[in-house]
Amino acid sequence: MARPTLDQYFMEIAQLTSSRGTCDRRFVGALVVKDRHVIATGYNGSVSGDVHCDQVGHKMENGHCIRTVHAEQNALIQCAKYGESTLNTSLYVTDFPCLICTKLIIQAGVNEIIYGREYGDTDYAKELLAGAGIRVRQYELIES
């Protein structure tokens, strides 16, 4: 078996992380990587201590499940909670970030996003990322 590239390695971890998600509308996994080391992971799920979508159903508003904290948000929050700087990090994520996550990623000082699948209307998010000088590239996911 050939040694996986770092992109393949990190994206496979992101895919595995997504399987922990508790909102079945979309299973998303995210990793914050610094100096070729994973410093945080995140997946879609409820606020700590609250009920989960897979237990009680979705809490929908304007076509979105408002019960769910996004994978990217959870990974960035984990860094804040445990004192890990997100400055000059890479974010590996199974799906392109939504607009709100994009804004958080920019503010957190992430300098590169590697994503698997496209997600919704991303034109303005991509415009913001380009304006912030953040490298964005798509990596083809290997579906299991």
C-alpha positions as CSV (number, residue, x, y, z in Angstrom):
1,M,0.0,0.0,0.0
2,A,1.3,3.4,-1.0
3,R,1.9,6.0,1.7
4,P,-1.0,8.6,1.4
5,T,-0.2,12.2,0.6
6,L,-0.8,14.7,3.5
7,D,-3.9,16.0,1.7
8,Q,-5.3,12.4,1.4
9,Y,-4.4,11.7,5.0
10,F,-6.1,14.8,6.4
11,M,-9.1,14.5,4.1
12,E,-9.7,10.9,5.1
13,I,-9.5,12.0,8.8
14,A,-12.0,14.8,8.0
15,Q,-14.3,12.2,6.4
16,L,-14.0,9.9,9.4
17,T,-14.7,12.9,11.7
18,S,-17.9,13.6,9.8
19,S,-19.3,10.3,10.8
20,R,-19.6,11.6,14.4
21,G,-22.1,14.1,13.2
22,T,-25.6,14.1,14.8
23,C,-27.4,16.2,12.2
24,D,-28.2,13.9,9.3
25,R,-29.1,16.7,6.9
26,R,-25.4,16.8,6.1
27,F,-22.4,15.0,7.6
28,V,-19.4,17.4,7.6
29,G,-16.0,17.0,9.2
30,A,-13.3,19.6,9.6
31,L,-9.7,19.6,10.8
32,V,-7.5,22.5,11.8
33,V,-3.9,21.7,10.8
34,K,-0.8,23.5,11.9
35,D,2.7,22.6,10.9
36,R,1.4,19.3,9.4
37,H,-0.3,18.3,12.7
38,V,-4.0,18.1,13.6
39,I,-4.7,20.6,16.4
40,A,-8.5,20.3,16.3
41,T,-11.4,18.5,14.8
42,G,-15.1,19.3,14.4
43,Y,-18.3,17.8,13.1
44,N,-21.9,19.0,12.8
45,G,-23.8,18.6,16.0
46,S,-25.8,20.2,18.8
47,V,-24.5,22.5,21.5
48,S,-22.9,20.5,24.3
49,G,-25.5,19.1,26.6
50,D,-28.4,19.7,24.3
51,V,-30.5,17.0,22.5
52,H,-29.3,15.9,19.1
53,C,-31.2,15.9,15.8
54,D,-30.7,12.2,15.5
55,Q,-32.5,11.8,18.8
56,V,-35.4,14.3,18.5
57,G,-35.4,15.6,14.9
58,H,-34.4,18.8,13.3
59,K,-35.2,22.3,14.5
60,M,-35.8,24.0,11.2
61,E,-35.9,27.7,10.4
62,N,-35.7,29.2,6.9
63,G,-34.6,25.9,5.5
64,H,-31.7,25.4,8.0
65,C,-31.4,23.3,11.1
66,I,-30.7,25.9,13.8
67,R,-29.9,23.2,16.4
68,T,-26.6,22.4,14.7
69,V,-23.2,23.9,15.2
70,H,-21.2,23.5,12.0
71,A,-18.1,21.4,11.8
72,E,-15.8,24.3,11.0
73,Q,-17.3,26.3,14.0
74,N,-16.7,23.4,16.3
75,A,-13.1,23.0,15.2
76,L,-12.3,26.7,15.6
77,I,-14.1,26.8,19.0
78,Q,-12.1,23.7,20.1
79,C,-8.9,25.7,19.4
80,A,-10.1,28.7,21.4
81,K,-11.2,26.4,24.3
82,Y,-7.9,24.7,24.6
83,G,-5.6,27.6,23.7
84,E,-4.5,26.7,20.2
85,S,-3.8,29.5,17.9
86,T,-5.5,29.3,14.5
87,L,-3.2,31.9,12.9
88,N,-1.6,30.5,9.7
89,T,-3.4,27.2,9.8
90,S,-5.0,25.0,7.2
91,L,-8.6,23.9,7.4
92,Y,-9.5,20.6,5.8
93,V,-13.2,20.3,5.5
94,T,-15.4,17.7,3.7
95,D,-17.8,20.5,2.3
96,F,-17.1,24.0,1.2
97,P,-17.9,26.3,4.2
98,C,-21.1,28.3,4.4
99,L,-20.9,32.1,4.4
100,I,-21.0,32.4,8.3
101,C,-18.3,29.8,8.6
102,T,-16.3,31.6,5.9
103,K,-16.4,34.8,7.9
104,L,-15.2,33.0,11.1
105,I,-12.4,31.3,9.2
106,I,-11.2,34.6,7.9
107,Q,-11.4,36.2,11.3
108,A,-9.5,33.2,12.9
109,G,-6.5,33.8,10.6
110,V,-6.7,30.5,8.7
111,N,-4.6,30.9,5.6
112,E,-5.7,27.9,3.5
113,I,-8.9,25.8,3.0
114,I,-8.9,22.4,1.4
115,Y,-12.4,21.1,0.8
116,G,-14.1,18.1,-0.8
117,R,-17.6,18.9,-2.0
118,E,-19.2,22.1,-3.2
119,Y,-22.0,23.4,-0.9
120,G,-24.8,25.7,-2.1
121,D,-24.2,29.1,-3.4
122,T,-20.6,29.9,-2.5
123,D,-19.9,32.9,-4.8
124,Y,-19.8,35.6,-2.1
125,A,-17.9,33.3,0.3
126,K,-15.3,32.6,-2.4
127,E,-15.1,36.4,-3.1
128,L,-14.5,37.1,0.6
129,L,-11.8,34.4,0.8
130,A,-10.0,35.8,-2.3
131,G,-10.1,39.3,-0.8
132,A,-8.6,38.0,2.4
133,G,-5.8,36.2,0.5
134,I,-6.8,32.8,1.7
135,R,-5.8,29.9,-0.6
136,V,-8.7,27.7,-1.5
137,R,-8.5,24.4,-3.3
138,Q,-10.7,21.5,-3.9
139,Y,-9.6,17.9,-3.1
140,E,-11.5,15.0,-4.6
141,L,-13.1,13.0,-1.8
142,I,-12.9,9.2,-2.0
143,E,-16.5,8.2,-1.1
144,S,-16.9,5.1,1.0
